[in-house]
Amino acid sequence: MNNTFSKYNLCNEIMKALDGIGYKNPSDVQDKVIPEVLKGNDIIVKSQTGSGKTAAFAIPLSEKVVWEENKPQALILTPTRELTIQVKEEIKNIGRFKRLKAVAVFGKQPFSEQARELKQKSHFVVGTPGRVFDHIDRGTLDTSEIKYLVIDEADEMLNMGFIDQVRDIINTLNKNRQTMLFSATIPEEIISLCNMYMKNPINIEIKSQKLITDNIKHELYRFEEFYKLDNLSKLLISEAPETAVIFCKTKENVDKVFENLNKKGYSVNKIHGGMLQKDRLDVMDKFKRGNFRVLVATDVAARGIDVEGITHVINYDLPVEKEAYVHRIGRTGRAGASGKAISFVNQYEDGLLDMIQEYIGFKIPVSSELPEVNSEKRNESIKLLKSKPKMKREKDKVINKNITKIYFNGGKKKKLRPGDFVGAISRIEGITAEDIGIIDVQDTVSYVDILNGKGNKVIEALKNSTIKGKKLKVEKARK
């Protein structure tokens, strides 16, 4: 397996996972971060979003955590629920064959369900500061074995007022730990946090990337607020995007834009902070798979959108914070692809625009009016906008191809433990402990991942045998 990640001497299970996900060459940030994390150094990394930094800490930490330890060894703090889930998924994919378990904890989701997961063997805990602190405070998250702490998107933690909670969490952790901080910008408060809680950190700055990559083309249109909705429709027809995200500053505007495009029959969906967590996750899942073409979103969703092939980011409203402009448009032009960032500016937003332009270091070219479109192109565009985009390649689809999740109708109430499943499955001819993935024993049901394409063999064998003397119903888990 010729994978240039091989220079880090990672174990076979991690290499096999990277190969399955399609990670061939380390990005700039990965190349600088992975060796330092493996050496055990504290690090401060200044790197923009979309540079591959999640894998930069997920790969070496997946290598370092010890499978046999039941208590969590790595804690990753993130500012938003979307990012929490994205980081958990990345760890799940990278640690798949090492059988590593990551638990995501965040608000607006039942506390008891998270506490149940945390009771089981967990290697990583990924979460938002408020909910992580709640779990520590109530004794449902045991931090006694935490050896690795990652503070992700530290500048956003600061903007969202989470930095005191981050301090409270750090104060509960073992002093003898490795700390990693990632941030697109490093303001004074972050520097003082690092000075207080880190040991001789290595500073890593990814200079080769500007604040904004060259492969994003920027355009600006000036419209009075009243005309923005009509002009958005015209813009979508002239641009005919393969996949687009439209950003609004309020959930009311998201609803208004979504309803307008939905009425036209366009392939569109929406996401904002006022929606139920379950619905937000569902929308993001569908967007990742390519179930619809246009997502209308507030900034809360910007950090968690890591979707292949977004060709256009449209700022229906300018963001109130200059950093948010960079985070929004960082959804396109990722991993070397080209993208387009188009912003609408109304009669009241000149101050915001000046602030953004000063921050990014250049003036965004103003286009005087939207391009005229002939009726043939117009009809083609409308047809495209009403259709789904090309199906997207999902990292975990590739890696999960040979993995079967098996359902059992028994759990803790029948006095079953993970070891009982391992014992029963390992006795099957041609199956070893290496073929058994993550085991999740709940009160009345249990789930076991079987690796290496051996799922059906295990189901067939267990139909006629018992686990800890109990006859259980065994079948492929439903999605």
C-alpha positions, 0 to 999 in steps of 0.5 A, spaced: 500 500 500 503 506 497 501 511 501 505 517 503 502 517 510 507 511 511 513 516 513 509 517 520 510 509 521 503 509 523 500 502 525 496 498 519 489 499 522 490 506 521 494 506 514 488 501 512 483 506 514 486 512 510 487 508 504 479 506 504 477 514 506 482 516 500 487 520 504 493 519 499 498 525 501 498 529 507 496 536 507 501 542 509 497 542 516 497 535 517 505 534 515 507 539 520 502 537 526 502 529 525 510 528 527 509 533 533 503 530 536 506 523 535 512 526 539 508 528 545 509 536 544 504 541 546 502 545 539 499 552 537 496 551 530 494 557 526 491 554 520 484 556 516 478 552 516 478 547 510 486 545 510 485 538 513 486 540 520 481 535 523 485 529 520 491 533 523 490 531 530 485 525 529 490 521 525 496 521 530 491 521 536 488 515 533 495 512 533 496 514 540 490 512 544 490 505 547 485 500 545 485 496 551 483 502 556 476 503 557 476 510 560 476 516 555 483 518 553 482 524 548 478 530 549 476 534 543 472 541 544 469 544 539 464 551 538 458 548 535 454 541 534 455 541 527 463 541 528 462 536 534 459 531 529 464 532 523 470 531 528 467 525 531 465 522 524 472 523 522 475 519 528 470 514 527 473 513 520 480 513 521 480 509 527 475 504 524 479 498 524 483 499 530 476 499 533 476 506 536 470 509 539 468 516 539 462 519 543 459 526 541 456 530 547 452 537 545 446 541 548 439 540 545 440 532 545 438 528 551 443 528 557 441 521 559 443 518 552 450 521 552 451 519 559 449 511 557 454 512 551 460 515 556 459 509 561 461 504 555 468 503 553 470 510 549 477 512 547 475 519 544 470 524 547 468 530 542 463 536 545 461 543 546 464 546 552 457 547 556 455 540 555 462 537 556 462 541 563 455 538 565 458 531 564 464 532 568 460 536 573 455 531 574 460 525 574 458 522 567 464 523 564 471 521 567 477 525 566 482 521 570 485 518 564 485 524 559 492 524 556 490 529 550 486 535 549 484 538 543 481 545 543 479 546 536 476 553 533 479 557 539 477 563 536 470 561 535 470 559 542 472 566 544 467 569 539 461 565 542 463 566 549 465 559 551 472 561 553 471 561 561 467 554 560 474 551 556 478 554 562 473 550 567 474 544 563 482 544 563 482 545 571 479 538 572 484 535 567 490 531 569 496 536 569 500 531 565 497 531 559 498 533 551 494 540 549 493 542 542 490 548 540 487 550 533 485 557 531 484 561 524 486 567 528 490 567 535 487 573 539 490 576 545 486 572 550 488 565 546 495 567 547 494 568 555 490 561 555 496 558 552 501 561 556 497 558 562 495 551 560 501 549 555 508 546 556 513 549 551 508 549 545 511 548 538 508 554 534 505 552 527 503 557 522 500 554 515 503 560 511 503 557 504 495 558 505 493 565 504 487 567 509 483 566 502 485 561 497 487 563 490 482 558 487 476 562 489 473 568 485 470 573 489 464 578 486 460 583 489 453 586 487 450 592 490 442 591 491 437 595 495 434 590 501 427 590 497 430 587 491 435 582 493 430 576 493 428 577 486 436 578 484 438 572 488 433 568 483 436 571 477 443 570 480 442 562 480 439 562 473 445 565 471 450 561 475 447 554 475 451 552 480 452 544 481 452 545 489 451 552 493 450 554 500 446 561 501 448 564 507 443 569 511 444 573 517 438 571 521 433 565 521 427 569 519 431 570 512 433 563 511 426 561 512 424 567 507 429 565 502 428 557 502 420 558 501 421 563 495 426 557 492 422 552 494 416 555 491 419 555 485 420 547 485 428 548 486 432 542 489 433 546 496 433 545 503 435 549 510 439 549 516 439 554 522 439 554 530 432 554 531 431 547 528 431 541 532 438 538 532 435 531 529 432 535 523 439 539 522 443 533 522 438 530 517 439 536 513 447 536 513 447 528 512 442 529 505 447 535 503 453 531 504 450 525 500 448 530 494 440 529 495 439 537 494 443 542 490 442 548 494 442 549 502 440 556 505 444 557 512 445 561 518 453 562 520 451 557 526 452 551 520 458 554 517 463 551 521 460 544 520 459 544 512 465 539 510 461 537 503 465 535 497 464 539 491 461 546 493 461 550 487 458 557 490 457 560 496 452 566 496 452 571 501 445 573 501 446 578 507 453 580 509 456 577 515 456 581 522 463 579 523 469 579 519 472 572 520 465 569 518 466 571 511 472 567 511 469 561 514 463 562 510 467 562 503 471 557 506 466 552 504 468 552 497 474 552 493 476 546 498 482 541 497 484 544 490 478 545 487 475 552 484 469 556 487 466 562 487 464 567 492 458 572 491 456 577 496 450 582 496 451 588 499 445 593 501 444 600 502 446 599 510 452 595 509 458 599 507 461 599 514 461 591 514 464 591 507 469 595 509 471 591 515 471 585 511 475 588 505 480 590 510 481 583 514 481 579 507 486 584 505 483 586 498 477 589 495 472 585 492 470 586 485 463 590 484 459 587 478 454 592 476 449 588 474 447 581 473 448 577 466 443 577 461 441 570 460 437 568 453 431 563 454 435 557 452 440 558 457 434 560 462 430 553 461 436 549 462 438 553 468 431 552 471 431 544 469 438 544 473 436 548 479 430 543 480 434 537 479 439 533 484 446 534 484 451 529 482 451 524 488 457 525 492 462 520 494 462 519 502 468 518 506 465 513 510 461 509 505 467 507 502 470 505 508 464 501 511 463 497 505 466 491 508 463 492 515 456 489 517 452 492 524 449 486 527 443 487 532 441 483 538 435 483 542 439 483 549 443 487 553 445 489 560 438 487 563 440 480 561 447 481 564 450 481 557 457 484 557 461 486 551 466 480 553 460 475 552 459 477 545 467 477 543 467 470 546 461 467 542 463 471 535 471 469 536 469 461 537 466 461 530 470 458 525 474 463 520 473 469 525 478 472 530 477 478 535 480 482 529 474 481 525 470 484 531 469 492 531 465 497 536 460 493 541 455 497 543 451 494 549 444 498 551 439 496 556 435 491 552 439 491 545 446 490 543 450 492 536 456 489 534 460 491 528 463 485 524 469 487 519 472 485 513 466 482 510 464 477 515 458 479 517 453 474 514 458 469 516 457 471 523 449 472 523 448 465 520 453 462 525 450 465 531 442 464 529 444 457 531 448 458 538 447 462 544 451 468 548 452 466 555 447 461 555 442 465 552 438 464 545 438 471 542 435 474 536 440 476 531 440 480 524 443 485 520 441 492 524 436 496 520 439 503 518 
